[in-house]
Amino acid sequence: MRRLLLAGLCLLGCPAPTRYAVVQPGLSCERATRVAYRTLLALGYAVTDLVPASPERAGDIGATKGGAEGEPEKVRVRIRCDAEGAVLQPVEEVLVSNYDFSRVFGYSFKTLVQGPDVEEPRAARGLEVLVHVVLPHEALLDLGGVPTVGGALAVRVTVRNHSERAVAIDPAQVELVPADGPSAAPLAGPSLDAALAQNPAAERVRRERLAPARVRANETVTGYAVYPGAAYREARIAIEDAETGETEGFVAPVE
C-alpha cells in the first residue's frame, strides 16, 4: 500500500533527490525566478504556468516540450528563498525518472546565473534594433502582471546606435509583419486604451511607451509598443539620419 501511495504521488510530480537541488546563497527571489524561467526556455521548454517566488510564498514554474516518443515531457521547478538565498528543486512529472532534466537544469542554471539578465549587444558597430514580444509569463517577471487584454501584444523595442551619427526613430514607422497577412502598426488612441488592462503593468507600459526620439551616437533607447494579436515574423523599421534627413529601412526578426 505504501508503494502504491508513493507511486500515486509521483504521478503528480516527483522531486529529484536533494543532490540535484540548486543551492544559491545570496540569490534574490526575483532573480532566482527570472533565471529559472530563462533556463527552461534555453532548454527548449514552453512555460505553461509561473508563480514568482517570494520569502512568503514558494515559487513554481511548470513547463513542457515534446518527448522522444511523442508524449509531452512535463517538468517543474520549485523555488524557495529568503534573505540568505534561494534553493531550486527540479521536478520531473513521470512515474520513473532518470533525472536527466534535473541534471541539465542544474548545469544550465548555474551557467546562466553567472551572466547578466540584460541581453548583450550583438554587434559593437552600426545600428541594432531588437523587437521582442513580451509573453505573459515574462510580463509577470518584468512588469509584475500582464499589461494587455483581448489578445493584444506588448512589444519591447530597443534601438542601439553604435554608429558615429545620431538617428531618429518614430514608433509609427515600426511595423510588424505576420507570416501571412498585412503588416500592423502600433496601436494608438482609443484602440490602445481598449488593448491595455486596468493594472499597474499596463500603466508602466503606457508610461514607458516608445516615443519619437533622437538616438545619439553610442546611445540606447528602449520603449514599449502595443500591437494587435498575431504571430509576427519580422519588423520593418524606418530609421532617419538626424543630420541629413535621409531614411533607411531595416528588417529585424520579431523575437
Sequence and secondary structure as in RCSB ss.txt:
>XXXX:A:sequence
MRRLLLAGLCLLGCPAPTRYAVVQPGLSCERATRVAYRTLLALGYAVTDLVPASPERAGDIGATKGGAEGEPEKV
RVRIRCDAEGAVLQPVEEVLVSNYDFSRVFGYSFKTLVQGPDVEEPRAARGLEVLVHVVLPHEALLDLGGVPTVG
GALAVRVTVRNHSERAVAIDPAQVELVPADGPSAAPLAGPSLDAALAQNPAAERVRRERLAPARVRANETVTGYA
VYPGAAYREARIAIEDAETGETEGFVAPVE
>XXXX:A:secstr
 HHHHHHHHHHT EE  GGG EEEET  HHHHHHHHHHHHHHTT EEEEEE  BTTB EEEEEEEE TTSSEEEE
EEEEEEETTEEEEEEEE SSS   HHHHHHHHHHHHHTTS SS   S SSSEEEEEEE  HHHHHHHTSS  B T
T EEEEEEEEE SSS EEEEEEEEEEEESSS  B    HHHHHHHB SSHHHHHHHHTB   EEE TTEEEEEEE
EE S  EEEEEEEEEETTT  EEEEEEEB 
